[in-house]
């Protein structure tokens, strides 16, 4: 069974996106390799942003086995992300 993937759709010019980055770093410290975290710059990856219907940055998408499990817009704290991801790692 594949591990969950958290995709962080961001833009370098986005202020709130800069606040999300340290939360993802905390999440990585808390969960280690049990979760794959991908940062996706929407300006460099328009095809992916369009595929996922990204209209707001930051947007976090949690996928498990290719299925979107959660979609979050705005800054989300590491502890909230961990609560969503832990059940997907079992």
C-alpha positions in Angstrom: 0.0 0.0 0.0 1.4 3.4 -1.0 2.0 6.1 1.5 -0.2 9.3 1.4 1.0 12.2 -0.7 0.5 15.8 0.4 0.8 18.3 -2.4 1.4 21.9 -1.5 0.3 24.1 -4.4 2.0 27.5 -3.9 3.4 30.5 -5.6 6.6 32.3 -4.8 4.8 35.7 -4.7 2.2 34.4 -2.2 2.5 35.7 1.4 0.4 32.9 3.1 2.4 30.3 1.1 5.5 31.5 3.0 3.6 30.8 6.3 2.7 27.3 5.1 6.3 26.2 4.5 7.4 26.0 8.1 4.2 24.1 9.0 5.1 21.5 6.3 8.7 21.3 7.8 7.2 20.6 11.2 4.9 17.9 9.7 8.0 16.3 8.1 9.7 16.2 11.5 6.7 14.7 13.1 5.8 12.1 10.5 9.1 11.4 8.8 9.0 9.2 5.7 5.5 7.9 6.3 4.2 10.8 4.2 5.5 12.1 0.9 5.3 15.9 0.7 5.5 17.6 -2.7 5.8 21.4 -3.2 4.2 22.4 -6.6 4.7 26.0 -7.8 1.5 26.8 -9.7 3.3 29.2 -12.0 5.7 26.5 -13.2 3.1 23.7 -13.2 0.0 25.2 -14.8 -1.1 21.7 -16.1 -1.1 20.2 -12.6 -2.8 23.3 -11.1 -5.5 23.0 -13.8 -5.9 19.2 -13.3 -6.6 19.8 -9.6 -8.7 22.9 -10.1 -6.4 25.1 -8.1 -7.9 28.6 -7.7 -6.4 29.7 -4.4 -2.8 29.4 -3.0 -1.8 27.8 -0.8 -4.0 24.8 -1.5 -3.0 21.4 0.1 -4.3 18.2 -1.5 -3.9 14.9 0.3 -4.0 11.8 -1.9 -3.8 8.1 -1.1 -3.6 5.5 -3.8 -4.4 8.2 -6.4 -7.6 9.3 -4.7 -8.0 12.8 -3.3 -8.8 12.4 0.4 -8.6 16.0 1.6 -8.5 19.5 -0.1 -7.5 22.5 2.1 -7.3 26.1 1.0 -5.2 28.6 3.1 -2.6 27.9 5.7 -3.1 24.7 7.7 -1.2 24.0 10.9 1.1 20.9 11.1 -0.9 19.2 13.9 -4.1 19.4 11.9 -2.4 17.9 8.9 -1.0 15.1 11.1 -4.5 14.3 12.4 -5.7 14.0 8.8 -2.7 12.0 7.6 -2.2 9.5 10.4 -5.2 7.3 9.6 -3.9 7.1 5.9 -0.6 5.7 7.0 -2.1 2.6 8.7 
